[in-house]
């Protein structure tokens, strides 16, 4: 332990010399993540659950130690491999911060809430610096910019199933997910309306902290996640049987994704499903919206009750 602490002190001193003694000349990469295969920092919002978090990723070759520094060159994360992992070395590291609620859910302790305004004042925009040492004792440097360009939350999420005939004339069921671009950040910061929920912060109150209005942030891609929800004691719960798609955004794109019949057929009757749509910005910031209580491969023997085969209440207006 003493030797390890001694090494950490020496390493910190070396970093200090490299970073500050040479006026950062050795750190400025010609390309983002110059010595790393990939590095990024980003903000992720779940507009439906109403939570917000900081994520980072760094991917290097044969790393023994690595650290991340904020724009003021203060360390915010560091790791050191030991024993078996040190001999094996490390490559990719991905982590998510805690994601506290950003709105005042009446059922939760308000002391646990971190509003979007609080979050944006906690984290500093700018270049975050990645530093690593590999098993040849070579230093690696990279940087990624954290911005507050937060894309608007997708809205009007819908899922429908249709019967189609395949090439052999056989009837098959396919699913279709559709959505529309949004104009706010959902439960983290909603646009003003007549139906304002006093527990949800108003977008107007945090606009001065954002780089752009969410509605004006360009979306680079759309993430679509179709996720069956099995009970904890079901062995399939550990298999992560998701159907995921990422679509590049464009002006003429149709905001819809087909869930193929081959995939749906692998799911048992009356499978509950959750769907997430993520708007991914060019700076990697992401805002997700989700819907749940979707019943796939419904087989309800009692069609006269007020619940479907999964036990979810039936919307009589839609069912009519």
C-alpha positions as CSV (number, residue, x, y, z in Angstrom):
1,X,0.0,0.0,0.0
2,X,2.8,2.4,0.9
3,X,4.5,1.6,-2.4
4,X,1.4,2.2,-4.3
5,X,0.8,5.6,-2.6
6,X,4.4,6.5,-3.3
7,X,3.8,5.7,-7.0
8,X,0.6,7.7,-7.1
9,X,2.4,10.7,-5.7
10,X,5.2,10.4,-8.3
11,X,2.6,9.9,-11.0
12,X,0.7,13.0,-9.9
13,X,4.0,15.0,-9.9
14,X,4.8,13.7,-13.4
15,X,1.3,14.8,-14.6
16,X,1.7,18.2,-12.9
17,X,5.1,18.7,-14.7
18,X,3.6,17.6,-18.0
19,X,0.5,19.7,-17.7
20,X,1.6,22.8,-16.0
21,X,5.4,23.0,-16.4
22,X,5.1,23.1,-20.2
23,X,2.1,25.4,-20.5
24,X,-0.1,22.5,-21.7
25,X,2.0,22.3,-25.0
26,X,2.3,18.5,-24.6
27,X,-1.4,18.1,-24.1
28,X,-3.0,19.8,-27.0
29,X,-4.0,17.0,-29.4
30,X,-4.2,17.7,-33.1
31,X,-7.4,15.6,-33.2
32,X,-10.0,14.8,-30.5
33,X,-8.8,11.8,-28.5
34,X,-5.5,11.9,-30.3
35,X,-3.8,9.0,-28.4
36,X,-7.0,7.3,-27.5
37,X,-9.2,5.3,-29.8
38,X,-12.2,7.1,-28.4
39,X,-13.1,9.4,-25.6
40,X,-16.2,11.4,-24.9
41,X,-18.1,13.2,-22.1
42,X,-21.8,13.8,-22.4
43,X,-25.1,14.7,-20.7
44,X,-27.9,12.1,-20.8
45,X,-31.5,12.9,-19.9
46,X,-34.5,10.6,-19.5
47,X,-37.3,13.0,-20.1
48,X,-40.0,10.4,-19.0
49,X,-38.5,9.3,-15.7
50,X,-37.2,12.8,-15.3
51,X,-33.5,12.2,-14.4
52,X,-30.2,13.5,-15.7
53,X,-26.6,12.2,-15.5
54,X,-23.0,12.6,-16.7
55,X,-21.5,9.9,-18.8
56,X,-18.0,9.3,-20.1
57,X,-16.1,6.8,-22.2
58,X,-12.4,6.3,-22.9
59,X,-10.9,3.6,-25.0
60,X,-7.1,3.2,-25.1
61,X,-4.5,0.4,-25.7
62,X,-3.1,-1.7,-22.8
63,X,-3.7,0.9,-20.1
64,X,-2.5,0.5,-16.6
65,X,-3.7,3.8,-15.2
66,X,-5.9,6.7,-16.5
67,X,-7.5,9.8,-15.3
68,X,-10.0,12.5,-16.4
69,X,-9.6,16.2,-15.7
70,X,-12.2,18.9,-15.9
71,X,-11.6,22.1,-17.9
72,X,-9.8,23.5,-14.9
73,X,-7.5,20.5,-14.8
74,X,-8.9,19.2,-11.6
75,X,-9.1,15.4,-11.5
76,X,-12.6,14.0,-11.4
77,X,-11.9,10.3,-12.1
78,X,-8.9,8.1,-11.9
79,X,-8.2,4.3,-11.8
80,X,-5.2,2.1,-11.3
81,X,-5.2,-1.6,-12.4
82,X,-3.8,-4.2,-10.0
83,X,-2.9,-7.9,-9.9
84,X,-4.6,-9.9,-12.7
85,X,-6.1,-6.9,-14.4
86,X,-2.7,-5.1,-14.4
87,X,-1.2,-8.1,-16.2
88,X,-4.1,-8.2,-18.6
89,X,-4.2,-4.4,-19.0
90,X,-7.4,-2.4,-19.6
91,X,-8.8,-0.8,-22.8
92,X,-12.3,0.6,-22.6
93,X,-13.8,2.3,-19.6
94,X,-17.4,3.5,-19.6
95,X,-19.2,5.0,-16.6
96,X,-22.4,6.8,-15.7
97,X,-22.9,9.1,-12.8
98,X,-25.9,8.7,-10.5
99,X,-29.0,10.0,-12.2
100,X,-31.1,11.8,-9.6
101,X,-34.5,13.0,-10.4
102,X,-34.6,16.5,-11.9
103,X,-38.2,17.2,-11.0
104,X,-40.1,17.1,-7.7
105,X,-41.9,13.8,-7.7
106,X,-44.4,14.0,-4.8
107,X,-43.6,10.4,-3.9
108,X,-39.8,11.1,-3.5
109,X,-37.8,13.0,-1.0
110,X,-37.3,16.5,-2.4
111,X,-33.8,16.6,-0.8
112,X,-32.7,14.0,-3.4
113,X,-33.7,16.1,-6.4
114,X,-31.1,17.7,-8.6
115,X,-32.9,20.0,-11.0
116,X,-31.5,20.6,-14.5
117,X,-30.4,24.1,-13.4
118,X,-28.5,22.6,-10.4
119,X,-26.9,20.0,-12.7
120,X,-25.8,22.6,-15.3
121,X,-24.2,24.7,-12.6
122,X,-22.4,21.7,-11.1
123,X,-20.7,20.7,-14.3
124,X,-18.5,23.0,-16.3
125,X,-18.7,23.1,-20.1
126,X,-15.4,23.0,-22.0
127,X,-12.7,20.5,-22.8
128,X,-12.3,17.5,-20.5
129,X,-8.8,15.9,-20.6
130,X,-8.1,12.2,-20.7
131,X,-4.6,11.0,-19.6
132,X,-3.4,7.4,-19.5
133,X,-0.3,5.3,-19.1
134,X,0.1,2.0,-20.9
135,X,2.1,-1.1,-20.2
136,X,5.1,0.4,-22.0
137,X,4.9,3.5,-19.8
138,X,3.9,5.7,-22.7
139,X,1.7,8.6,-21.9
140,X,-1.6,9.0,-23.8
141,X,-3.6,12.2,-24.1
142,X,-7.0,13.1,-25.4
143,X,-9.8,15.6,-24.9
144,X,-13.5,15.8,-25.4
145,X,-15.7,18.9,-25.2
146,X,-18.7,18.9,-22.9
147,X,-21.4,21.2,-24.2
148,X,-24.9,22.1,-23.0
149,X,-26.5,21.6,-26.4
150,X,-29.2,19.2,-25.2
151,X,-31.5,17.9,-27.9
152,X,-35.3,18.1,-27.3
153,X,-37.0,15.0,-26.1
154,X,-38.8,12.9,-28.7
155,X,-42.6,13.0,-28.4
156,X,-45.7,11.3,-29.7
157,X,-44.2,7.8,-29.4
158,X,-46.5,5.1,-30.7
159,X,-46.4,1.4,-31.4
160,X,-48.7,-0.5,-33.7
161,X,-48.8,-4.1,-35.0
162,X,-49.9,-4.9,-38.5
163,X,-50.4,-8.1,-40.5
164,X,-48.5,-8.5,-43.7
165,X,-47.9,-11.2,-46.2
166,X,-44.4,-12.5,-46.7
167,X,-42.9,-13.6,-50.1
168,X,-44.6,-17.0,-49.7
169,X,-48.0,-15.5,-49.0
170,X,-47.9,-16.4,-45.3
171,X,-49.4,-13.8,-42.9
172,X,-46.9,-12.4,-40.5
173,X,-47.2,-9.7,-37.8
174,X,-44.7,-6.8,-37.8
175,X,-44.5,-3.9,-35.3
176,X,-44.0,-0.3,-36.1
177,X,-42.6,2.4,-33.8
178,X,-43.1,6.0,-34.7
179,X,-42.3,9.4,-33.1
180,X,-41.9,13.1,-33.7
181,X,-39.2,15.6,-32.8
182,X,-39.8,17.4,-29.5
183,X,-39.5,21.0,-28.3
184,X,-38.5,20.7,-24.6
185,X,-36.8,18.3,-22.1
186,X,-39.8,16.6,-20.7
187,X,-39.9,16.2,-16.9
188,X,-36.5,17.9,-16.6
189,X,-37.7,21.1,-18.1
190,X,-41.0,21.5,-20.0
191,X,-42.3,24.3,-22.1
192,X,-44.9,26.5,-20.6
193,X,-48.5,25.4,-21.2
194,X,-52.0,25.6,-19.6
195,X,-51.4,22.2,-18.1
196,X,-48.2,23.0,-16.3
197,X,-47.3,20.7,-13.5
198,X,-45.9,22.8,-10.6
199,X,-43.5,19.9,-9.8
200,X,-41.8,20.1,-13.1
201,X,-39.3,22.9,-13.7
202,X,-40.0,25.3,-16.6
203,X,-37.7,25.3,-19.5
204,X,-37.6,29.1,-19.6
205,X,-35.9,29.1,-16.2
206,X,-32.8,27.2,-17.5
207,X,-32.5,28.6,-21.0
208,X,-29.8,31.0,-19.9
209,X,-27.6,28.0,-18.9
210,X,-28.1,26.1,-22.2
211,X,-26.0,26.7,-25.3
212,X,-29.2,26.6,-27.5
213,X,-32.9,26.0,-27.1
214,X,-33.4,22.2,-27.2
215,X,-35.7,22.6,-30.1
216,X,-32.9,24.2,-32.1
217,X,-30.2,21.6,-31.3
218,X,-29.5,19.5,-34.4
219,X,-30.1,15.8,-34.0
220,X,-27.3,13.6,-35.5
221,X,-29.0,10.2,-34.9
222,X,-32.0,8.5,-33.3
223,X,-31.6,5.6,-30.9
224,X,-34.5,3.1,-30.9
225,X,-34.7,0.5,-28.2
226,X,-37.5,-2.2,-28.1
227,X,-37.1,-3.9,-24.7
228,X,-39.1,-6.9,-23.4
229,X,-39.6,-6.7,-19.7
230,X,-39.5,-10.2,-18.1
231,X,-40.0,-10.9,-14.4
232,X,-36.8,-11.1,-12.3
233,X,-37.2,-14.9,-11.8
234,X,-37.5,-15.4,-15.6
235,X,-34.1,-16.6,-17.0
236,X,-34.6,-14.5,-20.1
237,X,-34.4,-11.3,-18.0
238,X,-30.6,-11.8,-17.8
239,X,-30.3,-12.2,-21.6
240,X,-31.0,-8.5,-22.6
241,X,-33.2,-9.5,-25.5
242,X,-33.5,-6.0,-26.9
243,X,-34.0,-5.0,-30.4
244,X,-31.9,-1.8,-31.0
245,X,-31.5,0.4,-34.0
246,X,-29.6,3.7,-34.6
247,X,-30.8,5.8,-37.5
248,X,-28.8,8.7,-39.0
249,X,-31.0,11.8,-39.0
250,X,-31.7,13.7,-42.2
251,X,-34.3,16.2,-43.4
252,X,-36.3,13.6,-45.3
253,X,-36.1,10.7,-42.9
254,X,-39.3,8.9,-41.9
255,X,-39.3,8.8,-38.1
256,X,-40.5,5.2,-37.9
257,X,-38.8,1.8,-37.3
258,X,-40.2,-1.6,-38.1
259,X,-39.8,-4.4,-35.6
260,X,-39.5,-7.6,-37.8
261,X,-41.8,-10.5,-37.4
262,X,-38.8,-12.9,-36.9
263,X,-37.9,-11.1,-33.7
264,X,-41.5,-10.8,-32.4
265,X,-42.0,-14.5,-32.9
266,X,-39.1,-15.2,-30.5
267,X,-41.1,-13.6,-27.7
268,X,-43.7,-15.5,-25.7
269,X,-47.4,-14.6,-25.6
270,X,-48.3,-11.6,-23.6
271,X,-44.8,-10.1,-23.3
272,X,-44.7,-6.6,-21.7
273,X,-42.4,-4.2,-23.6
274,X,-40.9,-0.8,-23.1
275,X,-39.8,1.4,-25.9
276,X,-37.2,4.2,-25.7
277,X,-36.4,6.8,-28.4
278,X,-33.2,8.8,-28.0
279,X,-32.3,12.0,-29.7
280,X,-28.5,12.0,-30.1
281,X,-26.8,15.4,-30.7
282,X,-23.6,15.9,-32.6
283,X,-21.9,16.5,-29.3
284,X,-23.1,13.1,-28.1
285,X,-25.6,14.6,-25.6
286,X,-28.7,12.5,-25.6
287,X,-32.3,12.9,-24.5
288,X,-34.5,9.8,-24.2
289,X,-38.3,9.4,-24.1
290,X,-39.9,6.1,-23.2
291,X,-43.3,4.5,-23.2
292,X,-44.3,1.2,-21.4
293,X,-47.2,-1.0,-20.8
294,X,-47.1,-2.3,-24.3
295,X,-48.3,-5.9,-24.7
296,X,-46.7,-7.9,-27.5
297,X,-48.1,-11.2,-28.9
298,X,-51.2,-10.6,-26.9
299,X,-53.3,-13.7,-26.3
300,X,-56.1,-12.6,-24.0
301,X,-58.6,-15.4,-23.4
302,X,-61.1,-13.1,-21.7
303,X,-61.7,-10.2,-24.2
304,X,-64.5,-8.7,-22.2
305,X,-62.4,-7.6,-19.2
306,X,-60.8,-4.2,-19.0
307,X,-57.2,-5.4,-19.1
308,X,-55.1,-6.9,-21.9
309,X,-53.2,-10.1,-21.9
310,X,-50.3,-8.5,-20.0
311,X,-52.6,-7.2,-17.3
312,X,-52.5,-3.5,-18.5
313,X,-55.6,-1.5,-18.5
314,X,-57.2,-1.1,-21.9
315,X,-57.8,2.4,-23.3
316,X,-61.5,2.1,-24.3
317,X,-61.2,5.0,-26.7
318,X,-58.4,3.3,-28.7
319,X,-60.1,-0.1,-28.4
320,X,-63.4,1.2,-29.8
